[in-house]
Amino acid sequence: MSHFRSVLVSVASLLIGIAQFPVASAQSKITIGYAAVSPRTTPLYLAQEQGIFAKYGLDPKIVLVRAAASLVALLVSGEMEVGYTGGTSVLGAAGQGSYLKILSSISSTLTHTLVAHPNFKRAEELRGKRFGIQNPGGTTWINTILALEHVGLDYKRDNINLLAIGDSVLVGQALEAGRVDAAVLDGALVRRLRAKGFTIIAELQPAKIPLLSQAIVVSPEFLQKRADIAEKLLMTLVESLAYSMAPANKAVVIKTMMRRFQINDPAVAEEGYQDYLSGVERRPIPRVDGMRNVSRLLSTLNPKIAGVKIEELIDGRLIRKLDENGFIDKMAANYGLK
């Protein structure tokens, strides 16, 4: 009897030991592509590194696709499920007859800065000069055209040469190396160049130029068949935004930005962090007016885009649901935000 009792105790101890380990829940595997390395990708990095994706049952494979057009092609074909990209690429695809859905946007205005080589001090000196972009018709192209308009320049009239360099980090490196004369950049990249003596021609954030950027984008088929996954994605984004904006997490966010954006100077990283905070919104609800500038400019490259109904590209039902049921405010409160 004592032997039987000891066996029971051993089995019970084993079961208790097993119970102490969390049971692995089924995680939904998805592939998320992003087209450019920039401060606005910080919430994506944090969601991965801080376990926020896992919290909502997601196991993402996050892939850098160096061109927004290529990312959109993967989304349209179904080879990639989720895109973390701007409204520009979505509208460009619609002009070719491929409609995608924008579920959210973490920024509704252009927050970038027009930066020039130290040799140039005023906007008018940039006539006939070289600007770095990722690709014609892409988000950096849109940002650049809007910035030029803001300072009274026109790239055609003023013979400005727009050179396809790559993502924002590569454009910043090209400007630093003298391969281009100016660029429209964001956040920490701007602070790094400013620290090296480059000229700030114009800060664009105060102008409040409408622009829908850095959105969660999916195909209509994905949204229809996997709406539950889409909602979990948005919950992840909302919490990651709240995490990134929380004062208590400042050190972690800055460390992440320094590593991801190859920043060595803590002072530059601090300024980049402040720029990031001022450029994102904790309610990532997409706005139609943020797409109107995109449509106006892309129509000059592809007249078919003028006929695209912008409203058909935006589906804010899930993110508005999270807002209306108090989830967004709850996440803000959990992280000490007002």
LOKOLTOR-662142 format. One record per residue (C-alpha): x, y, z. Coordinates in nm, 2 decimals. Layout:
SEPA      X      Y      Z
SEPA      X      Y      Z
...
END
This chain:
SEPA      X      Y      Z
SEPA   0.00   0.00   0.00
SEPA   0.28   0.23   0.09
SEPA   0.44   0.16  -0.25
SEPA   0.11   0.24  -0.43
SEPA   0.08   0.56  -0.23
SEPA   0.44   0.66  -0.32
SEPA   0.36   0.60  -0.69
SEPA   0.05   0.83  -0.66
SEPA   0.26   1.09  -0.49
SEPA   0.52   1.07  -0.77
SEPA   0.25   1.10  -1.04
SEPA   0.09   1.39  -0.86
SEPA   0.42   1.56  -0.83
SEPA   0.49   1.51  -1.20
SEPA   0.15   1.66  -1.29
SEPA   0.20   1.95  -1.06
SEPA   0.54   2.01  -1.22
SEPA   0.39   2.00  -1.56
SEPA   0.12   2.24  -1.46
SEPA   0.38   2.49  -1.35
SEPA   0.48   2.54  -1.71
SEPA   0.25   2.74  -1.93
SEPA   0.07   2.54  -2.19
SEPA   0.16   2.66  -2.54
SEPA  -0.14   2.80  -2.70
SEPA  -0.18   2.77  -3.08
SEPA  -0.03   3.08  -3.24
SEPA  -0.15   3.20  -3.57
SEPA   0.14   3.22  -3.82
SEPA   0.13   3.52  -4.05
SEPA   0.38   3.69  -4.27
SEPA   0.41   4.07  -4.24
SEPA   0.61   4.27  -4.49
SEPA   0.74   4.62  -4.46
SEPA   0.89   4.82  -4.73
SEPA   1.11   5.08  -4.56
SEPA   1.32   5.12  -4.24
SEPA   1.21   5.44  -4.07
SEPA   1.11   5.56  -3.72
SEPA   0.75   5.47  -3.79
SEPA   0.84   5.10  -3.80
SEPA   0.93   5.13  -3.43
SEPA   0.59   4.99  -3.31
SEPA   0.64   4.69  -3.54
SEPA   0.99   4.62  -3.39
SEPA   0.86   4.66  -3.03
SEPA   0.56   4.44  -3.09
SEPA   0.80   4.16  -3.19
SEPA   1.07   4.22  -2.93
SEPA   0.84   4.28  -2.63
SEPA   0.61   3.98  -2.70
SEPA   0.30   4.18  -2.79
SEPA   0.23   3.98  -3.10
SEPA   0.25   3.66  -2.89
SEPA   0.01   3.81  -2.63
SEPA  -0.26   3.82  -2.90
SEPA  -0.19   3.48  -3.03
SEPA   0.02   3.58  -3.33
SEPA   0.34   3.43  -3.45
SEPA   0.46   3.67  -3.73
SEPA   0.74   3.63  -3.98
SEPA   0.85   3.99  -4.04
SEPA   1.02   4.05  -4.37
SEPA   1.18   4.36  -4.52
SEPA   1.07   4.40  -4.88
SEPA   1.29   4.68  -5.02
SEPA   1.03   4.83  -5.25
SEPA   0.67   4.91  -5.17
SEPA   0.56   4.81  -5.52
SEPA   0.70   4.46  -5.46
SEPA   0.54   4.44  -5.12
SEPA   0.20   4.53  -5.28
SEPA   0.25   4.27  -5.55
SEPA   0.31   4.00  -5.28
SEPA  -0.01   4.11  -5.10
SEPA  -0.22   4.10  -5.42
SEPA  -0.09   3.76  -5.51
SEPA  -0.15   3.62  -5.16
SEPA   0.22   3.53  -5.11
SEPA   0.22   3.77  -4.82
SEPA  -0.07   3.83  -4.58
SEPA  -0.01   4.16  -4.42
SEPA   0.17   4.48  -4.54
SEPA   0.31   4.75  -4.31
SEPA   0.33   5.03  -4.57
SEPA   0.18   5.36  -4.67
SEPA  -0.13   5.47  -4.86
SEPA   0.08   5.56  -5.16
SEPA   0.15   5.20  -5.26
SEPA  -0.21   5.10  -5.20
SEPA  -0.34   5.37  -5.43
SEPA  -0.08   5.29  -5.69
SEPA  -0.20   4.93  -5.69
SEPA  -0.56   5.04  -5.72
SEPA  -0.46   5.24  -6.03
SEPA  -0.35   4.90  -6.18
SEPA  -0.68   4.74  -6.08
SEPA  -0.57   4.57  -5.76
SEPA  -0.76   4.69  -5.46
SEPA  -0.63   4.64  -5.11
SEPA  -0.77   4.75  -4.78
SEPA  -0.61   5.00  -4.53
SEPA  -0.71   4.90  -4.18
SEPA  -0.52   5.16  -3.98
SEPA  -0.27   5.44  -4.00
SEPA  -0.05   5.56  -3.72
SEPA   0.00   5.91  -3.87
SEPA  -0.23   6.14  -4.06
SEPA   0.00   6.43  -4.15
SEPA   0.35   6.46  -4.30
SEPA   0.59   6.48  -4.02
SEPA   0.91   6.47  -4.22
SEPA   1.19   6.73  -4.26
SEPA   1.36   6.86  -4.57
SEPA   1.73   6.82  -4.51
SEPA   2.01   6.95  -4.74
SEPA   2.39   6.92  -4.77
SEPA   2.57   7.19  -4.56
SEPA   2.66   7.37  -4.88
SEPA   2.29   7.47  -4.93
SEPA   2.12   7.71  -4.69
SEPA   1.79   7.81  -4.86
SEPA   1.53   7.62  -5.06
SEPA   1.59   7.82  -5.38
SEPA   1.95   7.69  -5.39
SEPA   1.81   7.34  -5.45
SEPA   1.69   7.41  -5.80
SEPA   1.86   7.17  -6.04
SEPA   2.00   6.96  -5.75
SEPA   1.97   6.58  -5.66
SEPA   1.71   6.45  -5.42
SEPA   1.72   6.10  -5.29
SEPA   1.40   5.89  -5.29
SEPA   1.31   5.52  -5.27
SEPA   1.14   5.50  -5.61
SEPA   0.92   5.72  -5.84
SEPA   0.55   5.70  -5.73
SEPA   0.64   5.56  -5.38
SEPA   0.59   5.71  -5.04
SEPA   0.93   5.89  -5.03
SEPA   0.85   6.04  -5.37
SEPA   0.51   6.17  -5.24
SEPA   0.68   6.31  -4.93
SEPA   0.94   6.48  -5.14
SEPA   0.69   6.64  -5.38
SEPA   0.48   6.77  -5.09
SEPA   0.79   6.91  -4.93
SEPA   0.90   7.08  -5.25
SEPA   0.55   7.23  -5.29
SEPA   0.57   7.36  -4.93
SEPA   0.89   7.55  -5.00
SEPA   0.77   7.68  -5.33
SEPA   0.96   7.44  -5.56
SEPA   0.84   7.22  -5.84
SEPA   1.06   6.93  -5.94
SEPA   0.98   6.95  -6.31
SEPA   0.99   7.33  -6.34
SEPA   1.30   7.36  -6.13
SEPA   1.48   7.07  -6.30
SEPA   1.52   6.88  -5.97
SEPA   1.66   6.53  -6.02
SEPA   1.49   6.26  -5.81
SEPA   1.73   5.97  -5.77
SEPA   1.60   5.62  -5.67
SEPA   1.83   5.53  -5.38
SEPA   1.64   5.29  -5.15
SEPA   1.47   5.31  -4.81
SEPA   1.50   5.61  -4.58
SEPA   1.82   5.48  -4.41
SEPA   1.99   5.44  -4.74
SEPA   1.87   5.78  -4.86
SEPA   2.02   5.93  -4.54
SEPA   2.35   5.75  -4.60
SEPA   2.35   5.88  -4.96
SEPA   2.30   6.24  -4.84
SEPA   2.57   6.20  -4.58
SEPA   2.81   6.06  -4.84
SEPA   2.73   6.34  -5.09
SEPA   2.57   6.12  -5.35
SEPA   2.26   6.34  -5.33
SEPA   2.21   6.70  -5.23
SEPA   1.89   6.69  -5.03
SEPA   1.63   6.45  -4.90
SEPA   1.30   6.44  -4.71
SEPA   1.36   6.23  -4.40
SEPA   1.20   6.16  -4.06
SEPA   1.29   6.15  -3.69
SEPA   1.61   6.01  -3.58
SEPA   1.76   6.01  -3.93
SEPA   1.71   6.39  -3.94
SEPA   1.87   6.44  -3.60
SEPA   2.17   6.24  -3.70
SEPA   2.23   6.46  -4.00
SEPA   2.16   6.78  -3.81
SEPA   2.42   6.68  -3.56
SEPA   2.67   6.65  -3.85
SEPA   2.60   7.00  -3.97
SEPA   2.35   6.94  -4.25
SEPA   2.10   7.21  -4.32
SEPA   1.73   7.19  -4.21
SEPA   1.55   7.36  -4.50
SEPA   1.20   7.30  -4.36
SEPA   1.03   7.13  -4.08
SEPA   0.70   7.00  -4.23
SEPA   0.51   6.89  -3.92
SEPA   0.38   7.23  -3.82
SEPA   0.23   7.27  -4.17
SEPA  -0.01   6.98  -4.09
SEPA  -0.01   6.85  -4.45
SEPA  -0.26   6.56  -4.47
SEPA  -0.09   6.23  -4.55
SEPA  -0.19   5.87  -4.46
SEPA   0.12   5.68  -4.39
SEPA   0.25   5.36  -4.23
SEPA  -0.07   5.16  -4.24
SEPA  -0.18   4.80  -4.18
SEPA  -0.28   4.68  -4.53
SEPA  -0.44   4.35  -4.63
SEPA  -0.62   4.20  -4.92
SEPA  -1.00   4.20  -4.93
SEPA  -0.99   3.82  -4.92
SEPA  -0.77   3.82  -4.61
SEPA  -1.01   4.06  -4.43
SEPA  -1.31   3.85  -4.52
SEPA  -1.17   3.51  -4.43
SEPA  -0.94   3.60  -4.14
SEPA  -1.11   3.90  -3.98
SEPA  -1.02   3.76  -3.64
SEPA  -0.65   3.77  -3.72
SEPA  -0.69   4.12  -3.86
SEPA  -0.85   4.24  -3.54
SEPA  -0.57   4.08  -3.33
SEPA  -0.32   4.26  -3.56
SEPA  -0.49   4.59  -3.48
SEPA  -0.50   4.51  -3.11
SEPA  -0.12   4.44  -3.13
SEPA  -0.06   4.77  -3.31
SEPA  -0.27   4.97  -3.05
SEPA  -0.08   4.82  -2.76
SEPA   0.26   4.86  -2.92
SEPA   0.18   5.23  -2.99
SEPA   0.08   5.27  -2.63
SEPA   0.39   5.09  -2.51
SEPA   0.61   5.31  -2.73
SEPA   0.45   5.63  -2.61
SEPA   0.46   5.54  -2.24
SEPA   0.72   5.75  -2.05
SEPA   0.81   5.44  -1.84
SEPA   0.93   5.26  -2.16
SEPA   1.14   5.55  -2.29
SEPA   1.47   5.38  -2.23
SEPA   1.36   5.06  -2.41
SEPA   1.22   5.25  -2.70
SEPA   1.54   5.46  -2.74
SEPA   1.76   5.15  -2.72
SEPA   1.55   4.98  -2.99
SEPA   1.57   5.29  -3.21
SEPA   1.95   5.32  -3.17
SEPA   2.00   4.95  -3.26
SEPA   1.76   4.94  -3.55
SEPA   1.86   5.28  -3.70
SEPA   2.23   5.25  -3.63
SEPA   2.25   5.56  -3.41
SEPA   2.55   5.58  -3.18
SEPA   2.49   5.92  -3.02
SEPA   2.24   5.91  -2.73
SEPA   2.16   6.28  -2.77
SEPA   2.06   6.22  -3.13
SEPA   1.85   5.92  -3.03
SEPA   1.68   6.13  -2.76
SEPA   1.57   6.39  -3.02
SEPA   1.47   6.12  -3.26
SEPA   1.25   5.97  -2.99
SEPA   1.08   6.30  -2.93
SEPA   1.02   6.34  -3.30
SEPA   0.87   5.99  -3.31
SEPA   0.63   6.08  -3.02
SEPA   0.51   6.39  -3.19
SEPA   0.46   6.21  -3.52
SEPA   0.24   5.92  -3.42
SEPA  -0.11   5.89  -3.28
SEPA  -0.24   5.64  -3.02
SEPA  -0.57   5.61  -3.21
SEPA  -0.45   5.47  -3.55
SEPA  -0.77   5.54  -3.73
SEPA  -0.72   5.59  -4.11
SEPA  -0.86   5.92  -4.26
SEPA  -0.98   5.97  -4.61
SEPA  -0.83   6.32  -4.63
SEPA  -0.49   6.17  -4.58
SEPA  -0.52   6.00  -4.92
SEPA  -0.63   6.30  -5.12
SEPA  -0.28   6.44  -5.16
SEPA  -0.16   6.10  -5.26
SEPA  -0.43   6.07  -5.52
SEPA  -0.36   6.42  -5.66
SEPA   0.01   6.35  -5.71
SEPA   0.00   5.99  -5.83
SEPA  -0.26   6.09  -6.09
SEPA   0.02   6.29  -6.26
SEPA   0.20   5.96  -6.32
SEPA  -0.11   5.74  -6.39
SEPA  -0.43   5.91  -6.50
SEPA  -0.63   5.60  -6.40
SEPA  -0.57   5.68  -6.04
SEPA  -0.80   5.99  -6.07
SEPA  -1.09   5.75  -6.11
SEPA  -1.02   5.55  -5.80
SEPA  -1.27   5.60  -5.52
SEPA  -1.04   5.65  -5.21
SEPA  -1.32   5.55  -4.98
SEPA  -1.31   5.20  -5.12
SEPA  -0.95   5.16  -5.01
SEPA  -1.01   5.23  -4.64
SEPA  -1.18   4.99  -4.41
SEPA  -1.19   5.14  -4.06
SEPA  -1.45   4.91  -3.91
SEPA  -1.23   4.70  -3.69
SEPA  -1.02   4.98  -3.56
SEPA  -1.33   5.19  -3.49
SEPA  -1.47   4.89  -3.31
SEPA  -1.17   4.88  -3.08
SEPA  -1.21   5.25  -3.02
SEPA  -1.58   5.24  -2.95
SEPA  -1.55   4.94  -2.71
SEPA  -1.29   5.12  -2.51
SEPA  -0.99   4.90  -2.60
SEPA  -0.77   5.19  -2.72
SEPA  -0.84   5.40  -2.41
SEPA  -0.78   5.09  -2.19
SEPA  -0.44   5.03  -2.34
SEPA  -0.35   5.40  -2.30
SEPA  -0.45   5.38  -1.93
SEPA  -0.26   5.06  -1.88
SEPA   0.06   5.24  -1.99
SEPA   0.00   5.56  -1.81
SEPA  -0.11   5.77  -2.11
SEPA  -0.39   6.03  -2.10
END
